[in-house]
């Protein structure tokens, strides 16, 4: 993040060959940290009030260029007149692209994908799909292979980030009105409107910077465990794949193949488990509903709000104003989210390892590197956790991967993958604690169900399911949502 809250300065120049050779909004190079709003540049004179407000200009004596002054007022007007949702996504996209154009933290610059890189990725995904055919019953889920630059990743994934961030950001807009005394709220309409506009701009600034940094870290469209790209399209970033493999001592083609396997495996899961996408986003939304705004911190910001110093609100956002509610419902929502992420990532981890091990000598080393990467998260992921109180990490990845591997041994590929037919058939957080118990107990339950159905069909009399499966027949004692045969565990035995 920039040390200057607004960082008003000249926007950096887009790379000559980045984003398919397009240049967007470049006005020359920039020095120092990111200046997302693009107001001025250099250092302003102390006697220039506009330079003090906007960060100065690049003039030899600190004077403000008339063109920069006009652009500054235009940008400020756009910020204060914004009347959209809780996040100014136009601003977020512009800032993300500018951050991408400055280059990643490792010093690499964005560049358009060359024909050779595109061909190599297409071949890697084609080979990955062949290897996956032997380790999963789910068919290929990617009809197209896309090779993205970092700027293209920003453009293509922005709609999904909007779905993730807006529900939480909406709480800031509502909380801004709530922190004012009731007698003031009726008279504070214009002030509240300005505050919401500034809040949208501040969120847009921070989210845009975080997306720009994340674009320099990701290697595909499914890195965070959620489908960020278009359905049915495997997308990889060849520039970032090269950066990921740098220093690992692993041949470049092995790194590319392993990451292609992960992307292709994710695509199979999301393409052929139709409820999975909504299940994951529903878990995110359920957790977001239980996040509360730290109104004490917000009250301090609102009480000292100065339109000439909007960085106060941005600093508050940067420090984090969101906290999960300490309620049973919120803890249950967090468990559902973490379990859902772990099950997806664990299945991918197990399947990719089975596909890669016979072919790639470095499969074990690459697997461990990816596990650690997902467990710790990068700087941009940590930024999102601060901004919206949400971490998209599969904390129980290793447990889930072991469970899927045990299921493969016990039931084969078809039996393992059949659990994705309905969300109620998936393992729970408690099952991750005892994967051996889940695997063997579930196998027994299904055979008992077949026996009961056979007896019923043969006229042996209708079995009393309530006695066989526990009251109600469901895992939690209810009539709906349980898996057959789970009720014999009894309440609290799981």
C-alpha positions in Angstrom: 0.0 0.0 0.0 1.1 3.5 -0.6 2.3 5.4 2.5 0.5 8.5 1.1 -3.2 7.9 1.7 -4.4 9.5 -1.5 -1.0 9.6 -3.1 -2.1 12.2 -5.6 0.4 12.2 -8.4 0.9 11.4 -12.1 -0.5 8.0 -13.0 2.2 5.6 -14.2 2.6 4.7 -17.8 1.1 1.4 -19.0 3.6 -1.0 -20.5 4.1 -0.7 -24.2 3.3 -4.4 -24.8 1.0 -5.0 -21.8 -2.7 -5.9 -22.2 -2.3 -6.8 -25.9 -0.3 -3.8 -26.7 -2.8 -1.2 -25.4 -1.8 1.9 -23.5 -4.3 3.4 -21.2 -4.2 6.7 -19.4 -0.4 6.9 -19.4 1.1 10.4 -19.0 4.6 9.5 -18.5 6.6 7.6 -15.8 6.2 8.0 -12.1 8.4 7.8 -9.2 7.8 6.5 -5.7 4.7 4.7 -4.4 1.5 4.3 -6.3 -0.5 7.5 -6.9 -3.9 6.0 -7.6 -5.9 9.2 -8.2 -3.3 10.7 -10.6 -3.4 14.2 -9.1 -0.2 16.1 -9.7 3.3 14.7 -9.1 6.6 15.6 -7.4 6.6 17.9 -4.4 4.5 21.0 -4.1 5.5 24.3 -2.6 4.5 25.1 0.9 2.8 28.3 -0.2 0.6 26.5 -2.7 -2.7 25.4 -1.1 -3.7 23.2 -4.0 -0.3 21.6 -4.0 -0.7 20.9 -0.3 -4.2 19.4 -0.9 -3.3 17.3 -3.9 0.2 16.4 -3.2 2.0 19.0 -5.3 3.0 19.0 -8.9 6.1 18.3 -10.9 6.9 21.9 -11.7 10.4 23.1 -11.1 9.3 25.5 -8.4 6.4 23.5 -7.1 3.9 25.4 -9.1 0.7 23.7 -10.2 0.3 22.9 -13.9 -3.1 24.2 -15.1 -3.8 20.9 -16.8 -3.1 19.0 -13.6 -5.2 21.4 -11.6 -8.2 20.8 -13.9 -7.7 17.0 -13.7 -7.4 17.2 -9.9 -10.8 19.0 -9.6 -12.3 16.6 -12.1 -11.2 13.6 -10.1 -12.2 15.2 -6.8 -15.7 16.0 -8.3 -16.0 12.4 -9.5 -15.2 11.1 -6.0 -17.7 13.4 -4.2 -20.5 13.0 -6.8 -20.4 9.2 -6.9 -23.8 7.8 -6.3 -23.4 4.2 -7.0 -23.0 1.2 -4.7 -20.8 0.9 -1.6 -17.6 0.6 -3.7 -16.6 2.9 -6.5 -15.7 0.0 -8.9 -14.8 2.3 -11.8 -12.2 3.9 -9.6 -11.1 0.4 -8.3 -10.5 -0.8 -11.8 -8.5 2.3 -12.8 -6.3 2.0 -9.7 -5.8 -1.7 -10.2 -4.6 -1.2 -13.7 -2.3 1.6 -12.6 -0.9 -0.6 -9.9 -0.4 -3.4 -12.4 1.4 -1.0 -14.8 3.9 -0.1 -12.1 5.1 -3.7 -11.9 4.9 -6.4 -9.3 6.8 -6.4 -6.0 9.5 -8.7 -7.5 10.2 -5.9 -10.1 8.6 -7.7 -13.1 6.5 -5.7 -15.4 3.2 -6.7 -17.1 3.4 -7.7 -20.7 1.0 -9.1 -23.3 1.1 -12.8 -23.8 3.3 -13.9 -26.8 2.1 -16.5 -29.3 4.7 -18.9 -28.0 3.5 -18.6 -24.4 -0.1 -19.1 -25.4 0.8 -22.2 -27.4 2.8 -23.6 -24.5 -0.1 -23.1 -22.0 -2.7 -24.6 -24.4 -0.5 -27.7 -24.8 0.0 -27.9 -21.0 -3.7 -27.8 -20.3 -4.4 -30.3 -23.0 -1.9 -32.7 -21.5 -3.2 -32.0 -18.0 -6.7 -33.0 -19.0 -5.3 -36.3 -20.4 -3.6 -37.0 -17.1 -6.7 -36.0 -15.1 -8.9 -38.4 -17.1 -7.2 -41.3 -15.3 -7.7 -40.0 -11.7 -11.2 -38.6 -11.7 -14.6 -39.5 -13.0 -15.4 -35.9 -13.8 -14.8 -35.1 -17.5 -13.0 -32.0 -18.7 -14.5 -28.7 -17.8 -12.6 -26.3 -19.9 -13.6 -25.8 -23.5 -11.2 -22.9 -24.0 -7.7 -22.1 -22.7 -7.1 -18.4 -22.0 -3.7 -16.8 -21.5 -4.0 -13.6 -19.5 -1.7 -10.7 -18.8 -2.1 -9.1 -15.3 -4.2 -6.3 -16.7 -6.5 -8.8 -18.3 -6.8 -10.7 -15.1 -8.1 -7.5 -13.4 -10.6 -6.9 -16.1 -11.9 -10.4 -16.3 -12.2 -11.1 -12.5 -13.6 -7.7 -11.4 -17.3 -8.8 -11.6 -16.7 -11.7 -9.2 -14.8 -9.5 -6.7 -17.7 -7.1 -6.8 -20.1 -9.9 -5.7 -17.7 -10.8 -2.8 -16.9 -7.3 -1.5 -20.2 -5.4 -1.9 -22.1 -7.1 0.8 -19.5 -6.2 3.4 -18.8 -2.7 2.1 -22.5 -2.0 2.2 -22.3 -2.2 6.0 -20.0 0.8 6.1 -22.5 3.0 4.3 -25.3 1.9 6.7 -23.0 2.3 9.7 -22.1 5.9 8.7 -25.7 6.9 9.2 -26.1 4.9 12.3 -23.3 6.5 14.2 -24.8 10.0 14.0 -27.3 11.0 16.7 -30.9 10.7 15.7 -31.5 14.4 16.0 -28.7 15.1 13.5 -29.6 12.5 11.0 -32.6 14.5 9.6 -30.3 17.5 9.0 -27.3 15.5 7.8 -28.6 14.4 4.4 -26.0 16.2 2.3 -23.2 15.2 4.7 -24.3 11.6 4.7 -24.3 11.6 0.9 -20.8 13.0 0.8 -19.6 10.5 3.4 -21.0 7.6 1.4 -19.4 8.9 -1.7 -16.1 9.3 0.0 -16.5 5.8 1.5 -17.1 4.4 -1.9 -14.0 6.1 -3.2 -11.9 5.0 -0.3 -13.0 1.4 -0.7 -12.4 1.7 -4.4 -8.9 3.0 -3.8 -8.0 0.2 -1.4 -9.7 -2.6 -3.3 -8.1 -1.4 -6.5 -4.6 -1.4 -5.0 -5.1 -4.8 -3.5 -6.4 -6.2 -6.8 -3.4 -4.7 -8.6 -1.0 -6.3 -6.2 -2.9 -9.6 -6.3 -2.6 -9.6 -10.1 1.1 -9.8 -9.7 0.8 -12.9 -7.5 -1.9 -15.2 -9.0 -1.1 -17.8 -11.6 -4.7 -18.6 -12.8 -8.4 -17.9 -12.3 -8.9 -20.2 -9.4 -6.0 -19.4 -7.1 -8.2 -18.3 -4.2 -10.4 -21.4 -4.4 -13.3 -19.5 -6.0 -14.1 -19.4 -9.7 -13.1 -15.9 -10.6 -13.1 -16.2 -14.4 -15.6 -17.1 -17.1 -17.3 -20.5 -16.8 -15.7 -23.3 -18.8 -12.5 -21.4 -19.5 -9.2 -22.3 -18.0 -7.2 -19.2 -17.6 -3.5 -18.9 -16.7 -1.0 -16.1 -16.4 2.3 -17.2 -18.1 4.3 -14.2 -16.7 3.3 -15.0 -13.2 3.9 -18.7 -13.7 7.5 -17.9 -14.7 7.8 -15.8 -11.5 6.3 -18.6 -9.4 8.9 -21.1 -10.6 11.9 -18.8 -10.3 14.2 -20.0 -7.6 12.5 -23.4 -7.0 15.1 -25.3 -9.0 12.3 -27.0 -11.0 12.2 -27.1 -14.8 9.9 -24.4 -16.2 7.8 -27.0 -18.2 7.1 -29.0 -15.0 6.0 -25.9 -13.1 3.7 -25.0 -16.0 2.2 -28.5 -16.2 1.6 -28.7 -12.5 -0.2 -25.3 -12.4 -2.2 -26.3 -15.5 -3.2 -29.4 -13.7 -4.6 -27.4 -10.8 -6.5 -25.0 -13.1 -7.9 -27.9 -15.1 -9.0 -29.8 -12.0 -10.8 -26.7 -10.6 -12.5 -26.3 -13.9 -13.8 -29.9 -13.9 -15.2 -29.5 -10.4 -17.0 -26.2 -11.1 -18.3 -27.3 -14.5 -19.8 -30.6 -13.4 -20.9 -29.8 -9.9 -23.7 -27.3 -10.8 -24.5 -26.3 -7.3 -20.9 -25.7 -6.1 -20.5 -22.2 -7.3 -23.6 -20.9 -5.5 -22.7 -23.1 -2.5 -19.3 -21.4 -2.1 -20.6 -17.9 -2.7 -23.5 -18.6 -0.3 -21.0 -19.6 2.4 -19.1 -16.3 1.8 -22.3 -14.3 1.9 -23.5 -16.1 5.1 -20.2 -15.3 6.8 -20.3 -11.6 5.6 -23.8 -11.1 7.1 -22.3 -11.8 10.5 -19.5 -9.3 10.2 -20.0 -6.1 12.2 -18.5 -2.7 11.8 -16.4 -1.3 14.7 -18.7 1.7 15.3 -16.4 3.1 17.9 -13.6 3.5 15.4 -16.1 4.8 12.8 -17.5 7.3 15.2 -14.1 8.7 15.8 -13.6 9.1 12.0 -17.0 10.6 11.4 -16.7 13.0 14.3 -13.5 14.4 12.9 -14.4 14.1 9.2 -12.8 16.9 7.2 -13.5 17.0 3.4 -10.0 18.3 2.9 -8.5 15.3 4.7 -10.3 12.3 3.4 -7.3 10.2 4.3 -8.7 9.9 7.8 -11.4 7.6 6.5 -9.0 5.7 4.3 -6.6 5.2 7.2 -9.5 3.7 9.2 -10.3 1.3 6.4 -6.7 0.4 6.1 -6.5 -0.5 9.8 -9.7 -2.6 9.5 -13.1 -1.8 10.8 -14.7 -5.2 10.5 -14.9 -7.9 13.1 -16.8 -11.2 13.1 -19.6 -11.3 15.6 -18.9 -13.6 18.5 -22.1 -15.6 18.1 -22.8 -19.3 17.5 -24.4 -18.4 14.2 -21.3 -16.6 13.0 -19.0 -19.4 14.2 -21.1 -21.9 12.3 -21.0 -19.7 9.2 -17.2 -19.5 9.5 -17.0 -23.3 9.8 -19.2 -23.7 6.7 -17.0 -21.4 4.7 -13.7 -22.9 5.8 -15.0 -26.4 5.3 -16.3 -25.6 1.8 -13.0 -24.0 0.8 -11.0 -26.9 2.3 -13.1 -29.6 0.5 -12.6 -27.9 -2.9 -8.9 -27.3 -2.4 -8.4 -30.7 -0.8 -10.1 -32.5 -3.7 -7.9 -30.6 -6.2 -4.8 -31.2 -4.2 -5.5 -35.0 -4.0 -6.5 -35.3 -7.6 -3.6 -33.3 -9.0 -1.1 -35.2 -6.9 -2.4 -38.5 -8.2 -2.2 -37.2 -11.8 1.3 -35.5 -11.5 3.2 -38.1 -9.4 3.7 -40.6 -12.2 4.9 -38.0 -14.7 6.6 -35.1 -12.8 9.7 -35.8 -10.7 9.1 -32.5 -8.8 5.4 -33.2 -8.0 6.0 -33.6 -4.3 8.0 -30.3 -4.0 5.5 -28.4 -6.0 2.6 -29.8 -4.0 4.2 -28.6 -0.7 5.0 -25.2 -2.2 1.4 -24.7 -3.2 0.1 -25.9 0.1 2.2 -23.4 2.0 1.2 -20.6 -0.4 -2.5 -21.3 0.1 -2.1 -21.7 3.9 -0.3 -18.4 4.4 -1.7 -16.2 1.7 0.2 -13.3 0.0 0.2 -9.6 0.9 -2.8 -8.9 -1.2 -4.9 -11.6 0.4 -4.0 -10.1 3.8 -5.1 -6.7 2.6 -8.5 -8.2 1.7 -8.8 -9.8 5.1 -8.2 -6.3 6.7 -10.5 -4.5 4.4 -13.5 -6.8 4.5 -12.8 -9.1 7.4 -12.7 -12.2 5.2 -9.9 -14.7 4.6 -10.3 -17.1 1.7 -7.9 -19.7 3.0 -8.5 -23.4 3.2 -7.2 -23.8 6.7 -8.0 -27.5 6.7 -6.5 -28.3 3.3 -4.3 -31.1 4.5 -7.1 -32.8 6.4 -9.4 -32.5 3.4 -6.8 -33.8 1.0 -6.2 -36.9 3.2 -9.9 -37.6 3.4 -10.3 -37.5 -0.4 -7.3 -39.8 -0.7 -8.8 -42.3 1.8 -12.1 -42.2 -0.1 -10.2 -43.0 -3.3 -8.7 -46.1 -1.7 -11.9 -47.2 -0.1 -14.4 -46.5 -2.9 -12.5 -45.8 -6.1 -12.8 -42.8 -8.3 -16.5 -43.1 -9.0 -17.4 -43.5 -5.3 -15.3 -40.6 -4.2 -16.5 -38.2 -6.8 -20.2 -39.3 -6.3 -20.1 -37.3 -3.1 -20.3 -34.1 -5.2 -23.7 -35.0 -6.4 -25.4 -33.1 -3.5 -24.1 -30.8 -0.8 -25.7 -32.9 1.9 -23.4 -35.8 0.9 -20.2 -33.8 1.5 -18.1 -34.3 4.6 -18.5 -31.9 7.4 -16.0 -30.1 9.6 -16.4 -32.9 12.1 -15.7 -35.4 9.4 -12.4 -33.7 8.7 -11.5 -34.4 12.4 -12.1 -38.1 11.8 -11.6 -38.9 8.1 -11.1 -42.6 8.7 -14.4 -42.8 10.6 -16.2 -40.9 7.8 -14.9 -43.1 5.0 -15.6 -46.5 6.6 -18.9 -45.5 8.4 -20.3 -44.0 5.3 -19.5 -47.1 3.3 -21.4 -49.2 5.8 -24.4 -46.9 5.7 -24.9 -47.1 2.0 -24.8 -50.9 2.0 -27.3 -51.0 4.8 -29.6 -48.7 2.7 -29.3 -51.0 -0.3 -30.3 -53.9 1.9 -33.3 -52.1 3.3 -34.5 -51.1 -0.1 -34.1 -54.6 -1.4 -36.2 -56.0 1.4 -38.9 -53.4 0.8 -39.0 -54.3 -2.9 -39.1 -58.0 -2.2 -42.3 -57.6 0.0 -40.5 -58.2 3.2 -42.3 -55.3 4.8 -41.5 -51.7 4.9 -38.5 -51.1 7.3 -38.9 -48.6 10.1 -36.4 -46.0 9.0 -36.8 -44.0 12.2 -35.3 -46.9 14.2 -32.6 -47.6 11.7 -31.4 -44.1 11.1 -32.3 -42.2 14.3 -35.2 -39.9 14.9 -36.1 -38.2 11.6 -33.4 -40.0 9.6 -31.1 -37.0 9.1 -27.6 -36.3 10.3 -28.9 -33.7 12.6 -32.1 -35.4 13.6 -34.2 -33.5 11.0 -36.3 -34.9 8.2 -34.4 -33.0 5.5 -30.9 -32.5 4.4 -29.3 -35.6 6.0 -27.5 -38.4 4.3 -29.0 -41.9 4.4 -27.8 -43.9 7.3 -26.1 -41.1 9.3 -28.8 -40.9 11.9 -27.6 -44.1 13.7 -24.8 -42.0 15.2 -27.2 -40.4 17.6 -27.2 -36.8 18.7 -23.8 -35.6 19.7 -21.9 -38.8 18.8 -20.3 -37.4 15.7 
